[in-house]
Amino acid sequence: MKIYTKRGDQGETDLLGGGRVSKDHARVEAYGAVDELNACLGECAALTSHDDLREISQAIQSLLFDLGGYLASPDPTRQQKGGIPQPEDPDVETLETQIDSLERELEPLKRFILPGGTPAAAAFHRGRTVCRRAERRAVALHGTEPLSPASLRYLNRLSDLLFVMARVENRRAGVADIEWMGRDR
């Protein structure tokens, strides 16, 4: 199988399960943002020196691949019959458990913090922002083609987890979070 098909040369792409849409269609924007997020998590996994954070990142990558497939399929019947894996409530609960566990290592925030610190922490912060964009794209798609509530909750909670993982990276490296001071301080 060749890597190129030439089918997208006119600005359209195939959807999972059939049909073609413009490459700027809301569905393509949503699964494209999730794909970008998946790549960010791969970078996070490569940069972290902590096995637990790497394992969490890689587990999320697998679920994001499923979510991308779900978003790439416009067939609600196929989605509902379980033919396409997607995040479910237990997946959201797993993220919440991970957040709670990792937050125990951290001092409570008193101010907003600036993204940065170690290279791995900066990568987790970037992943958080890409996750927020993926969430916005999924919400835009949801406005015209309803998505599962768990898939939207998953992206929302995932951005929170990535924020906590960035802070944990810095704390474990002995690097303080940089607090936002504002212009007048």
N, C-alpha and C positions, 0 to 999 in steps of 0.2 A: 504494500500500500504506500503510495507516495504521500509525502507530507503536504504537498500543495494539490489543490483540486481545480483551481481557477474559477470555482463557482461563486466566490465572493468578489470577483473583480469589478462587478457593477454596483457594489455597495449593499448587497443583500446577503443573508446567511440563512442556513437551514436551522430549524428548531428541532429539538428532540421529539420524536414521534410524528414528525411531518410538518409541512408548511414552511414558508419562507417569509422573512420580514427584513426591513431595512436595518442596517447595522446600528442605527441610532434609535431603534425602537426601545420603549421602556423595559421590555423583557430582556433585551440584549444588554442594556445599561445595567440592569440589576445583576444578571449573572456574570457580566464582565467585571463589575466592582467586587463581587464575591471571589472571582478568580484572582484579581489583584490582591485582595486580602489574603488569600491562600498563599500567594507568593511572599507576602510580607511575613506570614507566620513561618514559612520556610527559612527566611532570613533570620528571624528571631531564634529559631531552633538551632541554626548554624552558629549564631553568635553567643548564645548563652553557654556558660560553663557549668550550669546547674542541671543535673539530670532530671529533677522533678519538673522544672520549667520547660525543658526540652520535650519531655514526655507529654506534658499538657499541650504544648504547641503542636506536636505531631498528631495527637488525637483530634485536636480541633481541625487540623488540615483535612483529615479524612472526612469529618462531618461537613466541612465546607465544600468538599468535592461533591458530596451528596446534595447539599443545598444548591449548588450550581446546577446540577442536573434537574432538580425540582424546578428551579426558576426558568430553566431552558425549555420546559415542557408546558405548552399551553393547554394540555388535555386534562381537565379536572377529573374525568372518570378514571383515567390512568393514575392520576395522583391519589385519588381517594381509595383505590383498590390496593394501594400499597406497592404498586409497581415501581414507584420512584421513591427511594428513601428521602426523608426530610427530617429536620429537627422536630423532636417531640418534647412534651413537658418534662420527662425525666432528664433530657439533655440540658434543658434550662436549669433544672434543679442541680445538676452536676456542676454547672458553671457557678451557681450561687454557693455551693459547698466549697468549691475551690477558692472563691473570693473570700469567704469567711475564714477559711484556714490560713490563707496567705496574709490576710489583714492582721492576724494575730502577731505577726512579726513587725508590724509597722506602728509608728507613733501616729496618733490622730492628726489629720491635717488641720492647720489653723488658717491657712491662706491657700489661694490657688498656687499651683507650681508650674514652672516652665518645663516643657519637654526637653529632655537631655540627660546628661550624666554619662554613664558608660556607653560604649557603642551598642551593647545589647539593650540597655534601657531605652536609648534613643530609638532603636528599632521597634521595641514594644510600643513606645509612644506613637511612632508613625503608623504602626498597625492599628492602634486605637483610632486614629483619625481616618484611616482608610475604611475601618469597620463602620464608623459613623456615616461615611459616604455610602457604603453598601446598604446600610440601613435606610438612608434617605431614598436611594434608588428603589429598594424593595417596597417602601411605603408608597412611592409614586406609582409603581406597578400595581400595588394593592388597591389604589384608588380606582383603577379601571378593570382590573382582573383580580378578584379576591385571592389572597394567599392564606395559608394556614396561620392562625394567630401565634402558634408556637415558633414558626420560622421568624416572625417579626420580633418576638420576645427574645429569641436566641441571639439575634444580632445586637439587640439593645444590651443584653446582659454581657455579651462577649466584649463589647467595648469597655465595660466596667472592669472585667477581668484583666484585659490588656493593660489598663491603667495601673491596676494593682501589681501586675507582674513587672511593669517598668519600675515602680517604686521598690519592689522587693529586689530587683537586680541591683539598683543603686545601694540599698541598705546593706545587702550582702557584700558589696564591694567596698563598703565604707565611704561611699560618696553621698553627700547630703543632697536632698532635693533642693532645687533652687526656687525659692519663693518669689512669686510675682510681687513686685513692690509698687507698681503703678508709676505714673509720670510725676506725680506730686510728692513723692516720698524721698 
